[in-house]
Amino acid sequence: MSKSALEFAIFCIEAVAQHLNVPGNQVYDMLAKQSDILNTYLIPSFDVLHTQSRQYIVDDILALMQERGVLS
């Protein structure tokens, strides 16, 4: 994983955590351990996603979390 992709992953985790008003480590668990969204979507899609707005990225991640059953 490149440094840029790692920084993007951290940005995504923190942005979602802020939106949900929960700690970042809880969102990390949801994205990495409970659903594998981090490794199967965020990192592979880094090239496209990092060009989008913060709100678009958060909304996209939240929708995927709901789809995969980690968020009600």
mmCIF file as gemmi writes it, N, C-alpha and C atoms, coordinates in Angstrom:
data_model
loop_
_atom_site.group_PDB
_atom_site.id
_atom_site.type_symbol
_atom_site.label_atom_id
_atom_site.label_alt_id
_atom_site.label_comp_id
_atom_site.label_asym_id
_atom_site.label_entity_id
_atom_site.label_seq_id
_atom_site.pdbx_PDB_ins_code
_atom_site.Cartn_x
_atom_site.Cartn_y
_atom_site.Cartn_z
_atom_site.occupancy
_atom_site.B_iso_or_equiv
_atom_site.pdbx_formal_charge
_atom_site.auth_seq_id
_atom_site.auth_asym_id
_atom_site.pdbx_PDB_model_num
ATOM 1 N N . MET Axp A 1 ? 0.849 -1.174 0 1 0 ? 1 A 1
ATOM 2 C CA . MET Axp A 1 ? 0 0 0 1 0 ? 1 A 1
ATOM 3 C C . MET Axp A 1 ? 0.894 1.236 0 1 0 ? 1 A 1
ATOM 4 N N . SER Axp A 2 ? 0.588 2.169 -0.852 1 0 ? 2 A 1
ATOM 5 C CA . SER Axp A 2 ? 1.373 3.394 -0.922 1 0 ? 2 A 1
ATOM 6 C C . SER Axp A 2 ? 1.052 4.306 0.258 1 0 ? 2 A 1
ATOM 7 N N . LYS Axp A 3 ? 1.929 5.249 0.483 1 0 ? 3 A 1
ATOM 8 C CA . LYS Axp A 3 ? 1.711 6.22 1.556 1 0 ? 3 A 1
ATOM 9 C C . LYS Axp A 3 ? 0.429 7.012 1.3 1 0 ? 3 A 1
ATOM 10 N N . SER Axp A 4 ? 0.19 7.379 0.066 1 0 ? 4 A 1
ATOM 11 C CA . SER Axp A 4 ? -1.018 8.132 -0.289 1 0 ? 4 A 1
ATOM 12 C C . SER Axp A 4 ? -2.28 7.326 -0.009 1 0 ? 4 A 1
ATOM 13 N N . ALA Axp A 5 ? -2.261 6.045 -0.347 1 0 ? 5 A 1
ATOM 14 C CA . ALA Axp A 5 ? -3.42 5.187 -0.101 1 0 ? 5 A 1
ATOM 15 C C . ALA Axp A 5 ? -3.651 5.02 1.396 1 0 ? 5 A 1
ATOM 16 N N . LEU Axp A 6 ? -2.58 4.902 2.155 1 0 ? 6 A 1
ATOM 17 C CA . LEU Axp A 6 ? -2.693 4.793 3.613 1 0 ? 6 A 1
ATOM 18 C C . LEU Axp A 6 ? -3.281 6.068 4.205 1 0 ? 6 A 1
ATOM 19 N N . GLU Axp A 7 ? -2.797 7.212 3.767 1 0 ? 7 A 1
ATOM 20 C CA . GLU Axp A 7 ? -3.333 8.49 4.24 1 0 ? 7 A 1
ATOM 21 C C . GLU Axp A 7 ? -4.808 8.633 3.869 1 0 ? 7 A 1
ATOM 22 N N . PHE Axp A 8 ? -5.174 8.159 2.682 1 0 ? 8 A 1
ATOM 23 C CA . PHE Axp A 8 ? -6.568 8.21 2.258 1 0 ? 8 A 1
ATOM 24 C C . PHE Axp A 8 ? -7.43 7.31 3.15 1 0 ? 8 A 1
ATOM 25 N N . ALA Axp A 9 ? -6.946 6.126 3.46 1 0 ? 9 A 1
ATOM 26 C CA . ALA Axp A 9 ? -7.69 5.206 4.325 1 0 ? 9 A 1
ATOM 27 C C . ALA Axp A 9 ? -7.928 5.838 5.694 1 0 ? 9 A 1
ATOM 28 N N . ILE Axp A 10 ? -6.909 6.48 6.241 1 0 ? 10 A 1
ATOM 29 C CA . ILE Axp A 10 ? -7.042 7.154 7.529 1 0 ? 10 A 1
ATOM 30 C C . ILE Axp A 10 ? -8.05 8.296 7.427 1 0 ? 10 A 1
ATOM 31 N N . PHE Axp A 11 ? -7.97 9.053 6.351 1 0 ? 11 A 1
ATOM 32 C CA . PHE Axp A 11 ? -8.93 10.133 6.119 1 0 ? 11 A 1
ATOM 33 C C . PHE Axp A 11 ? -10.357 9.586 6.099 1 0 ? 11 A 1
ATOM 34 N N . CYS Axp A 12 ? -10.579 8.492 5.378 1 0 ? 12 A 1
ATOM 35 C CA . CYS Axp A 12 ? -11.913 7.897 5.278 1 0 ? 12 A 1
ATOM 36 C C . CYS Axp A 12 ? -12.419 7.443 6.645 1 0 ? 12 A 1
ATOM 37 N N . ILE Axp A 13 ? -11.567 6.765 7.381 1 0 ? 13 A 1
ATOM 38 C CA . ILE Axp A 13 ? -11.948 6.278 8.714 1 0 ? 13 A 1
ATOM 39 C C . ILE Axp A 13 ? -12.339 7.442 9.61 1 0 ? 13 A 1
ATOM 40 N N . GLU Axp A 14 ? -11.518 8.466 9.634 1 0 ? 14 A 1
ATOM 41 C CA . GLU Axp A 14 ? -11.798 9.614 10.501 1 0 ? 14 A 1
ATOM 42 C C . GLU Axp A 14 ? -13.022 10.4 10.044 1 0 ? 14 A 1
ATOM 43 N N . ALA Axp A 15 ? -13.228 10.524 8.745 1 0 ? 15 A 1
ATOM 44 C CA . ALA Axp A 15 ? -14.393 11.253 8.235 1 0 ? 15 A 1
ATOM 45 C C . ALA Axp A 15 ? -15.684 10.521 8.587 1 0 ? 15 A 1
ATOM 46 N N . VAL Axp A 16 ? -15.694 9.213 8.443 1 0 ? 16 A 1
ATOM 47 C CA . VAL Axp A 16 ? -16.874 8.429 8.8 1 0 ? 16 A 1
ATOM 48 C C . VAL Axp A 16 ? -17.085 8.457 10.311 1 0 ? 16 A 1
ATOM 49 N N . ALA Axp A 17 ? -16.008 8.348 11.065 1 0 ? 17 A 1
ATOM 50 C CA . ALA Axp A 17 ? -16.122 8.403 12.526 1 0 ? 17 A 1
ATOM 51 C C . ALA Axp A 17 ? -16.714 9.732 12.982 1 0 ? 17 A 1
ATOM 52 N N . GLN Axp A 18 ? -16.263 10.8 12.378 1 0 ? 18 A 1
ATOM 53 C CA . GLN Axp A 18 ? -16.792 12.117 12.727 1 0 ? 18 A 1
ATOM 54 C C . GLN Axp A 18 ? -18.273 12.207 12.362 1 0 ? 18 A 1
ATOM 55 N N . HIS Axp A 19 ? -18.641 11.7 11.208 1 0 ? 19 A 1
ATOM 56 C CA . HIS Axp A 19 ? -20.037 11.733 10.779 1 0 ? 19 A 1
ATOM 57 C C . HIS Axp A 19 ? -20.926 10.92 11.733 1 0 ? 19 A 1
ATOM 58 N N . LEU Axp A 20 ? -20.448 9.75 12.154 1 0 ? 20 A 1
ATOM 59 C CA . LEU Axp A 20 ? -21.224 8.882 13.035 1 0 ? 20 A 1
ATOM 60 C C . LEU Axp A 20 ? -21.068 9.248 14.512 1 0 ? 20 A 1
ATOM 61 N N . ASN Axp A 21 ? -20.126 10.151 14.791 1 0 ? 21 A 1
ATOM 62 C CA . ASN Axp A 21 ? -19.83 10.558 16.169 1 0 ? 21 A 1
ATOM 63 C C . ASN Axp A 21 ? -19.413 9.369 17.027 1 0 ? 21 A 1
ATOM 64 N N . VAL Axp A 22 ? -18.515 8.562 16.485 1 0 ? 22 A 1
ATOM 65 C CA . VAL Axp A 22 ? -17.958 7.409 17.195 1 0 ? 22 A 1
ATOM 66 C C . VAL Axp A 22 ? -16.432 7.455 17.061 1 0 ? 22 A 1
ATOM 67 N N . PRO Axp A 23 ? -15.714 6.727 17.908 1 0 ? 23 A 1
ATOM 68 C CA . PRO Axp A 23 ? -14.248 6.721 17.809 1 0 ? 23 A 1
ATOM 69 C C . PRO Axp A 23 ? -13.76 6.097 16.497 1 0 ? 23 A 1
ATOM 70 N N . GLY Axp A 24 ? -12.624 6.573 16.042 1 0 ? 24 A 1
ATOM 71 C CA . GLY Axp A 24 ? -12.035 6.07 14.806 1 0 ? 24 A 1
ATOM 72 C C . GLY Axp A 24 ? -11.745 4.583 14.843 1 0 ? 24 A 1
ATOM 73 N N . ASN Axp A 25 ? -11.324 4.078 16.004 1 0 ? 25 A 1
ATOM 74 C CA . ASN Axp A 25 ? -11.006 2.648 16.086 1 0 ? 25 A 1
ATOM 75 C C . ASN Axp A 25 ? -12.258 1.787 15.89 1 0 ? 25 A 1
ATOM 76 N N . GLN Axp A 26 ? -13.415 2.296 16.269 1 0 ? 26 A 1
ATOM 77 C CA . GLN Axp A 26 ? -14.668 1.573 16.055 1 0 ? 26 A 1
ATOM 78 C C . GLN Axp A 26 ? -14.986 1.506 14.556 1 0 ? 26 A 1
ATOM 79 N N . VAL Axp A 27 ? -14.787 2.604 13.861 1 0 ? 27 A 1
ATOM 80 C CA . VAL Axp A 27 ? -15.016 2.617 12.409 1 0 ? 27 A 1
ATOM 81 C C . VAL Axp A 27 ? -13.995 1.724 11.712 1 0 ? 27 A 1
ATOM 82 N N . TYR Axp A 28 ? -12.749 1.754 12.165 1 0 ? 28 A 1
ATOM 83 C CA . TYR Axp A 28 ? -11.734 0.866 11.587 1 0 ? 28 A 1
ATOM 84 C C . TYR Axp A 28 ? -12.18 -0.594 11.704 1 0 ? 28 A 1
ATOM 85 N N . ASP Axp A 29 ? -12.657 -0.976 12.879 1 0 ? 29 A 1
ATOM 86 C CA . ASP Axp A 29 ? -13.134 -2.352 13.075 1 0 ? 29 A 1
ATOM 87 C C . ASP Axp A 29 ? -14.27 -2.679 12.109 1 0 ? 29 A 1
ATOM 88 N N . MET Axp A 30 ? -15.175 -1.722 11.926 1 0 ? 30 A 1
ATOM 89 C CA . MET Axp A 30 ? -16.307 -1.94 11.028 1 0 ? 30 A 1
ATOM 90 C C . MET Axp A 30 ? -15.846 -2.089 9.577 1 0 ? 30 A 1
ATOM 91 N N . LEU Axp A 31 ? -14.862 -1.293 9.179 1 0 ? 31 A 1
ATOM 92 C CA . LEU Axp A 31 ? -14.398 -1.299 7.792 1 0 ? 31 A 1
ATOM 93 C C . LEU Axp A 31 ? -13.37 -2.389 7.497 1 0 ? 31 A 1
ATOM 94 N N . ALA Axp A 32 ? -12.596 -2.772 8.491 1 0 ? 32 A 1
ATOM 95 C CA . ALA Axp A 32 ? -11.526 -3.732 8.248 1 0 ? 32 A 1
ATOM 96 C C . ALA Axp A 32 ? -11.875 -5.139 8.731 1 0 ? 32 A 1
ATOM 97 N N . LYS Axp A 33 ? -12.451 -5.244 9.909 1 0 ? 33 A 1
ATOM 98 C CA . LYS Axp A 33 ? -12.666 -6.564 10.494 1 0 ? 33 A 1
ATOM 99 C C . LYS Axp A 33 ? -14.065 -7.11 10.251 1 0 ? 33 A 1
ATOM 100 N N . GLN Axp A 34 ? -15.076 -6.26 10.373 1 0 ? 34 A 1
ATOM 101 C CA . GLN Axp A 34 ? -16.451 -6.743 10.248 1 0 ? 34 A 1
ATOM 102 C C . GLN Axp A 34 ? -16.915 -6.878 8.803 1 0 ? 34 A 1
ATOM 103 N N . SER Axp A 35 ? -16.344 -6.085 7.894 1 0 ? 35 A 1
ATOM 104 C CA . SER Axp A 35 ? -16.852 -6.092 6.521 1 0 ? 35 A 1
ATOM 105 C C . SER Axp A 35 ? -15.777 -6.194 5.445 1 0 ? 35 A 1
ATOM 106 N N . ASP Axp A 36 ? -14.55 -5.92 5.77 1 0 ? 36 A 1
ATOM 107 C CA . ASP Axp A 36 ? -13.421 -5.896 4.827 1 0 ? 36 A 1
ATOM 108 C C . ASP Axp A 36 ? -13.592 -4.857 3.714 1 0 ? 36 A 1
ATOM 109 N N . ILE Axp A 37 ? -14.392 -3.829 3.975 1 0 ? 37 A 1
ATOM 110 C CA . ILE Axp A 37 ? -14.572 -2.737 3.016 1 0 ? 37 A 1
ATOM 111 C C . ILE Axp A 37 ? -13.243 -2.036 2.748 1 0 ? 37 A 1
ATOM 112 N N . LEU Axp A 38 ? -12.433 -1.937 3.769 1 0 ? 38 A 1
ATOM 113 C CA . LEU Axp A 38 ? -11.149 -1.252 3.637 1 0 ? 38 A 1
ATOM 114 C C . LEU Axp A 38 ? -10.29 -1.899 2.548 1 0 ? 38 A 1
ATOM 115 N N . ASN Axp A 39 ? -10.143 -3.214 2.611 1 0 ? 39 A 1
ATOM 116 C CA . ASN Axp A 39 ? -9.253 -3.913 1.675 1 0 ? 39 A 1
ATOM 117 C C . ASN Axp A 39 ? -9.899 -4.28 0.347 1 0 ? 39 A 1
ATOM 118 N N . THR Axp A 40 ? -11.221 -4.407 0.338 1 0 ? 40 A 1
ATOM 119 C CA . THR Axp A 40 ? -11.874 -4.837 -0.904 1 0 ? 40 A 1
ATOM 120 C C . THR Axp A 40 ? -12.468 -3.683 -1.703 1 0 ? 40 A 1
ATOM 121 N N . TYR Axp A 41 ? -12.579 -2.505 -1.076 1 0 ? 41 A 1
ATOM 122 C CA . TYR Axp A 41 ? -13.169 -1.377 -1.796 1 0 ? 41 A 1
ATOM 123 C C . TYR Axp A 41 ? -12.339 -0.103 -1.69 1 0 ? 41 A 1
ATOM 124 N N . LEU Axp A 42 ? -12.067 0.363 -0.487 1 0 ? 42 A 1
ATOM 125 C CA . LEU Axp A 42 ? -11.405 1.666 -0.34 1 0 ? 42 A 1
ATOM 126 C C . LEU Axp A 42 ? -10.005 1.703 -0.94 1 0 ? 42 A 1
ATOM 127 N N . ILE Axp A 43 ? -9.178 0.747 -0.582 1 0 ? 43 A 1
ATOM 128 C CA . ILE Axp A 43 ? -7.802 0.754 -1.092 1 0 ? 43 A 1
ATOM 129 C C . ILE Axp A 43 ? -7.773 0.485 -2.602 1 0 ? 43 A 1
ATOM 130 N N . PRO Axp A 44 ? -8.481 -0.543 -3.104 1 0 ? 44 A 1
ATOM 131 C CA . PRO Axp A 44 ? -8.449 -0.766 -4.552 1 0 ? 44 A 1
ATOM 132 C C . PRO Axp A 44 ? -9.049 0.394 -5.374 1 0 ? 44 A 1
ATOM 133 N N . SER Axp A 45 ? -9.975 1.142 -4.777 1 0 ? 45 A 1
ATOM 134 C CA . SER Axp A 45 ? -10.63 2.248 -5.491 1 0 ? 45 A 1
ATOM 135 C C . SER Axp A 45 ? -10.005 3.6 -5.188 1 0 ? 45 A 1
ATOM 136 N N . PHE Axp A 46 ? -8.881 3.607 -4.522 1 0 ? 46 A 1
ATOM 137 C CA . PHE Axp A 46 ? -8.213 4.842 -4.111 1 0 ? 46 A 1
ATOM 138 C C . PHE Axp A 46 ? -8.045 5.829 -5.266 1 0 ? 46 A 1
ATOM 139 N N . ASP Axp A 47 ? -7.584 5.348 -6.415 1 0 ? 47 A 1
ATOM 140 C CA . ASP Axp A 47 ? -7.302 6.248 -7.543 1 0 ? 47 A 1
ATOM 141 C C . ASP Axp A 47 ? -8.515 7.077 -7.963 1 0 ? 47 A 1
ATOM 142 N N . VAL Axp A 48 ? -9.685 6.48 -7.905 1 0 ? 48 A 1
ATOM 143 C CA . VAL Axp A 48 ? -10.906 7.189 -8.288 1 0 ? 48 A 1
ATOM 144 C C . VAL Axp A 48 ? -11.487 7.948 -7.097 1 0 ? 48 A 1
ATOM 145 N N . LEU Axp A 49 ? -11.591 7.272 -5.96 1 0 ? 49 A 1
ATOM 146 C CA . LEU Axp A 49 ? -12.262 7.876 -4.807 1 0 ? 49 A 1
ATOM 147 C C . LEU Axp A 49 ? -11.571 9.138 -4.284 1 0 ? 49 A 1
ATOM 148 N N . HIS Axp A 50 ? -10.25 9.161 -4.32 1 0 ? 50 A 1
ATOM 149 C CA . HIS Axp A 50 ? -9.565 10.312 -3.708 1 0 ? 50 A 1
ATOM 150 C C . HIS Axp A 50 ? -9.802 11.621 -4.472 1 0 ? 50 A 1
ATOM 151 N N . THR Axp A 51 ? -10.406 11.515 -5.636 1 0 ? 51 A 1
ATOM 152 C CA . THR Axp A 51 ? -10.712 12.731 -6.404 1 0 ? 51 A 1
ATOM 153 C C . THR Axp A 51 ? -12.098 13.286 -6.068 1 0 ? 51 A 1
ATOM 154 N N . GLN Axp A 52 ? -12.842 12.561 -5.254 1 0 ? 52 A 1
ATOM 155 C CA . GLN Axp A 52 ? -14.206 12.965 -4.911 1 0 ? 52 A 1
ATOM 156 C C . GLN Axp A 52 ? -14.22 13.844 -3.658 1 0 ? 52 A 1
ATOM 157 N N . SER Axp A 53 ? -15.358 14.461 -3.398 1 0 ? 53 A 1
ATOM 158 C CA . SER Axp A 53 ? -15.492 15.314 -2.218 1 0 ? 53 A 1
ATOM 159 C C . SER Axp A 53 ? -15.592 14.468 -0.953 1 0 ? 53 A 1
ATOM 160 N N . ARG Axp A 54 ? -15.306 15.096 0.165 1 0 ? 54 A 1
ATOM 161 C CA . ARG Axp A 54 ? -15.411 14.429 1.457 1 0 ? 54 A 1
ATOM 162 C C . ARG Axp A 54 ? -16.83 13.88 1.646 1 0 ? 54 A 1
ATOM 163 N N . GLN Axp A 55 ? -17.84 14.686 1.344 1 0 ? 55 A 1
ATOM 164 C CA . GLN Axp A 55 ? -19.23 14.258 1.549 1 0 ? 55 A 1
ATOM 165 C C . GLN Axp A 55 ? -19.575 13.066 0.667 1 0 ? 55 A 1
ATOM 166 N N . TYR Axp A 56 ? -19.131 13.084 -0.57 1 0 ? 56 A 1
ATOM 167 C CA . TYR Axp A 56 ? -19.386 11.962 -1.474 1 0 ? 56 A 1
ATOM 168 C C . TYR Axp A 56 ? -18.763 10.689 -0.918 1 0 ? 56 A 1
ATOM 169 N N . ILE Axp A 57 ? -17.53 10.777 -0.466 1 0 ? 57 A 1
ATOM 170 C CA . ILE Axp A 57 ? -16.812 9.614 0.059 1 0 ? 57 A 1
ATOM 171 C C . ILE Axp A 57 ? -17.523 9.069 1.292 1 0 ? 57 A 1
ATOM 172 N N . VAL Axp A 58 ? -17.893 9.946 2.22 1 0 ? 58 A 1
ATOM 173 C CA . VAL Axp A 58 ? -18.579 9.506 3.437 1 0 ? 58 A 1
ATOM 174 C C . VAL Axp A 58 ? -19.907 8.847 3.074 1 0 ? 58 A 1
ATOM 175 N N . ASP Axp A 59 ? -20.687 9.479 2.217 1 0 ? 59 A 1
ATOM 176 C CA . ASP Axp A 59 ? -21.977 8.91 1.814 1 0 ? 59 A 1
ATOM 177 C C . ASP Axp A 59 ? -21.793 7.549 1.141 1 0 ? 59 A 1
ATOM 178 N N . ASP Axp A 60 ? -20.787 7.43 0.303 1 0 ? 60 A 1
ATOM 179 C CA . ASP Axp A 60 ? -20.503 6.184 -0.397 1 0 ? 60 A 1
ATOM 180 C C . ASP Axp A 60 ? -20.139 5.073 0.59 1 0 ? 60 A 1
ATOM 181 N N . ILE Axp A 61 ? -19.285 5.392 1.535 1 0 ? 61 A 1
ATOM 182 C CA . ILE Axp A 61 ? -18.87 4.406 2.532 1 0 ? 61 A 1
ATOM 183 C C . ILE Axp A 61 ? -20.055 4.002 3.405 1 0 ? 61 A 1
ATOM 184 N N . LEU Axp A 62 ? -20.856 4.968 3.841 1 0 ? 62 A 1
ATOM 185 C CA . LEU Axp A 62 ? -22.017 4.66 4.673 1 0 ? 62 A 1
ATOM 186 C C . LEU Axp A 62 ? -23 3.75 3.933 1 0 ? 62 A 1
ATOM 187 N N . ALA Axp A 63 ? -23.227 4.019 2.655 1 0 ? 63 A 1
ATOM 188 C CA . ALA Axp A 63 ? -24.13 3.181 1.863 1 0 ? 63 A 1
ATOM 189 C C . ALA Axp A 63 ? -23.599 1.754 1.764 1 0 ? 63 A 1
ATOM 190 N N . LEU Axp A 64 ? -22.304 1.625 1.547 1 0 ? 64 A 1
ATOM 191 C CA . LEU Axp A 64 ? -21.695 0.299 1.458 1 0 ? 64 A 1
ATOM 192 C C . LEU Axp A 64 ? -21.731 -0.415 2.805 1 0 ? 64 A 1
ATOM 193 N N . MET Axp A 65 ? -21.53 0.322 3.878 1 0 ? 65 A 1
ATOM 194 C CA . MET Axp A 65 ? -21.615 -0.269 5.227 1 0 ? 65 A 1
ATOM 195 C C . MET Axp A 65 ? -23.024 -0.796 5.482 1 0 ? 65 A 1
ATOM 196 N N . GLN Axp A 66 ? -24.025 -0.052 5.061 1 0 ? 66 A 1
ATOM 197 C CA . GLN Axp A 66 ? -25.407 -0.508 5.215 1 0 ? 66 A 1
ATOM 198 C C . GLN Axp A 66 ? -25.674 -1.737 4.36 1 0 ? 66 A 1
ATOM 199 N N . GLU Axp A 67 ? -25.185 -1.704 3.143 1 0 ? 67 A 1
ATOM 200 C CA . GLU Axp A 67 ? -25.363 -2.835 2.222 1 0 ? 67 A 1
ATOM 201 C C . GLU Axp A 67 ? -24.74 -4.114 2.775 1 0 ? 67 A 1
ATOM 202 N N . ARG Axp A 68 ? -23.599 -3.964 3.419 1 0 ? 68 A 1
ATOM 203 C CA . ARG Axp A 68 ? -22.891 -5.136 3.954 1 0 ? 68 A 1
ATOM 204 C C . ARG Axp A 68 ? -23.299 -5.488 5.386 1 0 ? 68 A 1
ATOM 205 N N . GLY Axp A 69 ? -24.249 -4.75 5.923 1 0 ? 69 A 1
ATOM 206 C CA . GLY Axp A 69 ? -24.815 -5.096 7.222 1 0 ? 69 A 1
ATOM 207 C C . GLY Axp A 69 ? -24.04 -4.684 8.452 1 0 ? 69 A 1
ATOM 208 N N . VAL Axp A 70 ? -23.095 -3.756 8.307 1 0 ? 70 A 1
ATOM 209 C CA . VAL Axp A 70 ? -22.337 -3.29 9.467 1 0 ? 70 A 1
ATOM 210 C C . VAL Axp A 70 ? -22.909 -2.013 10.051 1 0 ? 70 A 1
ATOM 211 N N . LEU Axp A 71 ? -23.882 -1.469 9.386 1 0 ? 71 A 1
ATOM 212 C CA . LEU Axp A 71 ? -24.514 -0.228 9.834 1 0 ? 71 A 1
ATOM 213 C C . LEU Axp A 71 ? -26.004 -0.344 9.536 1 0 ? 71 A 1
ATOM 214 N N . SER Axp A 72 ? -26.805 -0.025 10.546 1 0 ? 72 A 1
ATOM 215 C CA . SER Axp A 72 ? -28.264 -0.133 10.341 1 0 ? 72 A 1
ATOM 216 C C . SER Axp A 72 ? -28.811 1.114 9.721 1 0 ? 72 A 1
